[in-house]
Every structure is written in C-alpha cells, then in structure tokens.
Amino acid sequence: MQEIVIVTRVGSWVGAETTVELLRRNIAVLGIGTNAQRIATLHAALQRQLPATKSSLFIPCVGPLTSTATQQSILDHLQQYRLLAMINNTGAYEEDEPGVISGKSPFEQWDSLQRSLVDPLVLFHRIRHILRRNKCRVVNVASDDARSEMPRHVSLIAIKTAVNLITAEIAVVDPEVVSLAVHPAAPAVRLPPQERREVKPEEDGKPPPPAAADLIVGLALSADPSLSGQYFMYSEPEFLVHPPPEP
C-alpha cells in the first residue's frame, strides 16, 4: 500500500519544502491548509518541477481542521494509504507587513492561536486511532522564539511554547505514537536553485546544519521511539537526517 504523510499548513515555506522532500522519496503527501490560492500555487509548482510520477502523489485538501467536511475528507483519503506520520506545521500569525505583526495581545489574536494550536489538536484526536494502529510519528514544527529578538511576537511565542508541552504530553498518553518537536531554523531552508548560495562549513570545520525539510522528514520517517517527547534543534547531530534517496 502506498505510504502517506499528513502535512498541515502545507502552503507555508516549511510545508512546501517538506512536501517536496517527501515526494522525492515517493511518499504521498496529504497537504492540508485553509489558503486555497497558496495550495493551488504549490500544486502547480510541483507539477512543473517534479516528474509526474512524484507530483501526482500530492493530494491537496483545503479547509479548516475543525470542519467536519475536512476531517471526513482526510479520513476518506487515509483509507487508501498507509499513514506514516503527521507533520504539524503550526505557528501561524498575521503580519501587518513583511516581518512585522501587530502589538495585539494573544487574546486579541485568538483566531491565530486557534488556527495554529487548537485546530491541529482536533485533527490529532480525530485520527489518533490510525496514528496508534500504525505506530506513526507526530512531528510538531516548533521553535525557541522566546529566546530570539521577537518581542512583539507574543502570540507566536505562546504557540511554540505550548506545542513543546503538548509534544511531551502526547508521548506520555500515547506511547504507541512517537511524538517530537523540532525547530527547523528559517535560515536552513533549501531555496530554489536560482536563489541558492554556496553552503560553506562553519568556522570550526563542522558541516552546516541540514536544510529544514531534511531535518523534519528525517524525524518523521525514522526517529527512534526512544526520542519521543523530546525537542530538537536544527543543529542537532547528523543521525536525525534521513538518508536522501539514490539519484
């Protein structure tokens, strides 16, 4: 049976990068998001840049995770595939302009908090019987933004902190599911070929950290159960990176 991974907020840069990396490995992606235009743009890009045998494995699903119709569509799709993992790409927030969000409190940004934190939990509970049965992995895309220079991003920091706590809780109450949180680091994103710059080793001679998608996919596909409940940085050891497919 064809293997599949769920990716939420698939229209974001993390969602898109992760989707490409999974498709390269011939793993189907059930890409979920609420922005139909972004998902359509991603779908078109995949069809242009990947062989048809790989791009056809992308299954777009547009709608809020709390919607009964969206949940039923997800369940219907999962009947035809073997679910391997759920990549919860959480942490959305609204920008007033690129890089700047409003100074509203988390209470005034409830829609953002619910979309990023509550909604994925609703989906998790709806499909947890499948996650348990298949001994799946849940990878929550988190960060350590509380230690960064983002004083106005109060709601985002709250979301990311809560995600880390939820990751640990899932590991305790659902031992059949390997639950992890990962900070992929925006600078590690793999850019399109025309925008990539040469990646050089760090000053101490160590190799650079893996691209975000490499780290996330590595955890989703091969993280050992002993790692459940833990939080990983993009600069963690090489064993977190799943070996790339043969050319």
C-alpha positions as CSV (number, residue, x, y, z in Angstrom):
1,M,0.0,0.0,0.0
2,Q,1.3,3.5,-0.9
3,E,2.7,5.3,2.1
4,I,1.5,8.8,3.0
5,V,2.3,11.7,5.4
6,I,-0.1,14.4,6.5
7,V,1.4,18.0,6.3
8,T,-0.6,20.8,7.8
9,R,-0.2,24.5,6.7
10,V,1.2,23.0,3.5
11,G,1.2,26.3,1.7
12,S,3.9,27.8,4.0
13,W,7.6,27.6,3.2
14,V,8.1,24.8,5.8
15,G,5.1,22.9,4.4
16,A,6.2,23.3,0.8
17,E,9.9,22.3,1.5
18,T,8.7,19.3,3.5
19,T,6.3,18.3,0.8
20,V,9.0,18.3,-1.9
21,E,11.3,16.3,0.2
22,L,8.7,13.6,0.8
23,L,7.6,13.4,-2.8
24,R,11.3,13.0,-3.8
25,R,11.2,9.8,-1.7
26,N,8.0,8.6,-3.4
27,I,5.9,9.2,-0.3
28,A,2.5,10.7,-0.9
29,V,1.6,13.9,0.9
30,L,-1.9,14.8,2.1
31,G,-1.4,18.6,2.2
32,I,-3.9,20.5,4.3
33,G,-4.4,24.2,4.5
34,T,-7.0,27.0,4.5
35,N,-5.5,29.2,1.8
36,A,-6.7,27.7,-1.4
37,Q,-4.6,30.0,-3.6
38,R,-1.4,29.1,-1.9
39,I,-2.1,25.4,-2.2
40,A,-3.0,25.8,-5.8
41,T,0.3,27.6,-6.4
42,L,2.2,24.9,-4.7
43,H,0.4,22.2,-6.6
44,A,1.2,23.9,-9.9
45,A,4.9,24.3,-8.9
46,L,5.2,20.6,-8.0
47,Q,3.7,19.6,-11.4
48,R,6.3,21.8,-13.2
49,Q,9.3,20.9,-11.2
50,L,8.9,17.2,-10.4
51,P,8.2,14.1,-12.6
52,A,4.6,13.3,-13.0
53,T,5.1,10.0,-11.0
54,K,6.1,12.1,-8.0
55,S,3.9,15.2,-8.3
56,S,0.8,13.1,-8.7
57,L,1.4,11.8,-5.1
58,F,0.5,15.3,-3.8
59,I,-3.1,15.3,-2.5
60,P,-4.4,18.9,-1.7
61,C,-7.0,19.3,1.0
62,V,-8.4,22.8,1.5
63,G,-10.4,23.6,4.7
64,P,-10.2,24.3,8.4
65,L,-9.1,21.3,10.5
66,T,-12.1,21.7,12.8
67,S,-14.5,21.3,9.8
68,T,-16.4,18.0,9.8
69,A,-16.2,18.0,6.0
70,T,-12.4,18.5,6.1
71,Q,-12.0,15.8,8.7
72,Q,-14.1,13.4,6.7
73,S,-12.1,14.1,3.5
74,I,-8.9,13.3,5.4
75,L,-10.3,10.0,6.8
76,D,-11.6,9.1,3.3
77,H,-8.1,9.6,1.8
78,L,-6.4,7.7,4.6
79,Q,-8.4,4.6,3.8
80,Q,-6.5,4.3,0.6
81,Y,-3.0,4.8,2.0
82,R,-0.8,3.7,4.9
83,L,-0.2,6.7,7.2
84,L,3.4,7.1,8.3
85,A,3.4,10.4,10.1
86,M,1.6,13.7,10.8
87,I,3.8,16.8,10.4
88,N,2.0,19.5,12.3
89,N,3.4,22.7,10.8
90,T,2.0,25.0,13.5
91,G,2.7,28.6,14.4
92,A,0.8,30.9,12.0
93,Y,0.3,34.5,12.8
94,E,-0.8,37.5,10.8
95,E,1.6,40.2,9.6
96,D,0.8,43.9,9.2
97,E,3.7,43.9,6.7
98,P,6.6,41.5,6.0
99,G,8.3,40.7,9.2
100,V,6.1,42.9,11.4
101,I,3.0,41.8,13.3
102,S,0.7,44.0,15.3
103,G,1.1,44.6,19.0
104,K,-2.2,42.9,19.9
105,S,-2.3,40.6,22.9
106,P,-2.7,36.8,22.4
107,F,-6.4,37.2,23.4
108,E,-7.0,39.7,20.6
109,Q,-5.2,37.3,18.2
110,W,-7.4,34.3,19.2
111,D,-8.0,33.3,15.6
112,S,-4.3,32.9,15.0
113,L,-3.9,30.9,18.2
114,Q,-6.8,28.6,17.5
115,R,-5.7,28.1,13.9
116,S,-2.2,27.2,14.9
117,L,-2.7,25.3,18.2
118,V,-6.2,24.2,18.8
119,D,-7.2,23.1,15.3
120,P,-4.3,20.6,14.9
121,L,-5.2,19.0,18.2
122,V,-8.8,18.5,17.0
123,L,-7.4,16.6,13.9
124,F,-5.0,14.6,16.1
125,H,-7.8,13.4,18.3
126,R,-9.9,12.5,15.2
127,I,-7.2,10.3,13.6
128,R,-5.4,9.2,16.8
129,H,-6.7,5.6,16.3
130,I,-4.9,5.5,13.0
131,L,-1.8,7.1,14.4
132,R,-1.8,4.4,17.2
133,R,-2.5,1.5,14.9
134,N,0.3,2.4,12.5
135,K,2.7,3.4,15.2
136,C,3.1,6.8,13.5
137,R,5.2,9.7,14.3
138,V,3.9,13.2,15.0
139,V,6.4,15.9,14.3
140,N,5.4,19.3,15.7
141,V,7.3,22.2,14.0
142,A,8.2,24.4,16.9
143,S,11.0,26.8,17.7
144,D,12.8,28.6,20.5
145,D,11.5,32.0,19.5
146,A,11.2,33.0,23.2
147,R,15.0,33.5,23.1
148,S,15.1,35.4,19.9
149,E,14.7,39.1,19.1
150,M,10.9,38.9,18.6
151,P,9.5,40.9,21.4
152,R,6.3,41.7,19.5
153,H,5.6,38.1,18.5
154,V,3.8,37.3,21.8
155,S,1.2,35.0,20.3
156,L,3.8,33.1,18.2
157,I,6.0,32.5,21.3
158,A,3.0,31.3,23.3
159,I,2.0,28.9,20.5
160,K,5.5,27.5,20.2
161,T,5.9,27.0,23.9
162,A,2.6,25.2,24.1
163,V,3.5,23.0,21.2
164,N,6.6,21.8,23.0
165,L,4.5,21.0,26.1
166,I,1.8,19.2,24.0
167,T,4.6,17.1,22.4
168,A,5.7,15.8,25.8
169,E,2.1,15.1,26.8
170,I,1.3,13.1,23.7
171,A,4.4,11.0,24.3
172,V,3.1,10.1,27.8
173,V,-0.6,9.4,27.0
174,D,0.0,7.8,23.6
175,P,3.2,5.7,23.9
176,E,2.4,4.0,20.6
177,V,2.9,7.3,18.8
178,V,6.4,8.8,18.5
179,S,5.9,12.5,19.3
180,L,8.6,15.1,18.7
181,A,9.0,18.8,18.4
182,V,11.6,20.4,16.1
183,H,13.0,23.9,15.5
184,P,13.9,23.8,11.8
185,A,15.5,27.3,11.6
186,A,14.4,29.6,8.8
187,P,18.0,30.2,7.5
188,A,18.3,26.5,6.8
189,V,15.5,26.5,4.2
190,R,16.5,25.0,0.8
191,L,16.0,27.8,-1.7
192,P,15.1,27.3,-5.4
193,P,18.3,26.6,-7.5
194,Q,18.4,30.1,-8.9
195,E,18.4,31.6,-5.4
196,R,20.7,29.2,-3.6
197,R,24.1,30.3,-2.3
198,E,27.1,28.1,-1.7
199,V,26.9,26.5,1.8
200,K,30.3,26.5,3.5
201,P,31.4,24.6,6.6
202,E,31.2,26.5,9.8
203,E,34.3,28.1,11.3
204,D,35.1,25.1,13.4
205,G,35.1,22.9,10.4
206,K,31.8,21.2,11.2
207,P,29.3,20.7,8.4
208,P,26.4,23.2,8.2
209,P,23.1,22.3,9.7
210,P,20.7,20.3,7.5
211,A,18.0,22.0,5.5
212,A,14.7,22.4,7.3
213,A,13.0,19.8,5.2
214,D,15.8,17.2,5.7
215,L,15.5,17.5,9.5
216,I,11.7,17.4,9.6
217,V,11.4,14.5,7.1
218,G,14.2,12.6,8.9
219,L,12.3,12.7,12.2
220,A,9.0,11.9,10.5
221,L,10.4,8.8,8.8
222,S,13.0,7.4,11.1
223,A,13.0,8.9,14.6
224,D,13.6,6.1,17.2
225,P,10.7,5.7,19.7
226,S,13.2,6.5,22.5
227,L,13.2,10.1,21.2
228,S,9.5,10.5,21.8
229,G,8.6,13.6,23.8
230,Q,11.8,15.4,23.0
231,Y,12.6,18.7,21.3
232,F,15.3,19.1,18.6
233,M,17.2,22.0,17.2
234,Y,18.2,22.3,13.5
235,S,21.9,21.9,14.6
236,E,21.4,18.5,16.3
237,P,23.6,15.6,15.3
238,E,23.6,14.1,11.8
239,F,21.7,11.0,12.9
240,L,18.5,13.0,12.8
241,V,18.7,13.4,9.0
242,H,17.1,10.6,6.9
243,P,19.4,9.4,4.1
244,P,18.4,11.0,0.8
245,P,17.2,8.8,-2.0
246,E,19.6,7.5,-4.6
247,P,19.9,9.7,-7.7
